Amino acid sequence: MTAFSPSATWLRRWLAPAPARIRLVGLPHAGGGPAAFQGWRTRLPDDVDLLVAHLPGRETRLREAPPSDAGRVVRELVAAIGTGAPIVLFGHSWGAHLAFRLTRHLPDVRHLIVSGAGAPHCPRVMPPIAHLPRREFLDALAALGGIPEPVLAHEELMDALLPALRADFRLAEAPASEHPGAPLPCPITALGGSRDPLTTDESLSAWSSYTASTFRRLTIAGDHFFHVTRQDEVVAHVVRVISEARPV
C-alpha cells in the first residue's frame, strides 16, 4: 500500500447541470465510498452539486493505506470541499459522526442530516468489533447486513476490503477525542431505520441537543442499511431539506 497521501483526491464530484446553488456533501458508512451514493445524482435537482468523500483504502484508492486519524480525515475533507455554494451534509452511520465534525469547520452549512447513528454522547448499542479475529469480524459484518453474502464469501475480495473496514470501525469505536462544543447554528434531521440494531429512538432523538435551530427525526422502514434499500425515500427527504436550505 502507498502512504497516506494529502495530495490524493478526497472527493468524488457529480456536478450539477445548472449553476450550483447548493452543494450536497455525502459521508459514507464505515468502509464505504462514493459507490454508496451511486444513483443520487439523477434524483437531485439540477442546481445541486454532489460531493462524496473518497477516503484512502477503498474503490479507486484501494491500494492506499486507510486513515487512522479522524482529525486528519476532517482536515483533508475540509480542504477538498473548499468554498462555493452553501452546503447540506448527509452522513450515514460512522459517516454521520464525521459529517457532524465537518459541520464545525465548513462555511455556510445550511443543514446536517445524520442517518443510522445515535448522537455522539449516547452509549454504543453494539460492542466493539474492530479488534476481532477475521472470522468473528466477518460474522459481525454479516449480522449488520449491507455486504452481500457472495462478497463476504469471496476471500480475495474481502482481503482487499478488510483493511478499510477495520480502520473505519476503529475510528468509529474510539472514545470521543474532542468536546462536542456548542450547539450547531444549522438545523439537524436524524434518519433512523425501523429495525436498525445500532440505534434506538432515544439515541436518534438525542441529536436534538446538538442544534440551536430546528430538529426533526424521521423513521424509515428497514435495517441499518435502509439508506440503500430505501434509497428513493431517503433521497426524497434529502431533496426536501435542500429545498428549504436554498439561498433565497
Summary of the structure (lengths in Angstrom):
residues: 248
radius of gyration: 17.1
end to end distance: 47.0
largest distance: 53.2
contacts: 793
relative contact order: 0.17
helix: 38%
strand: 18%
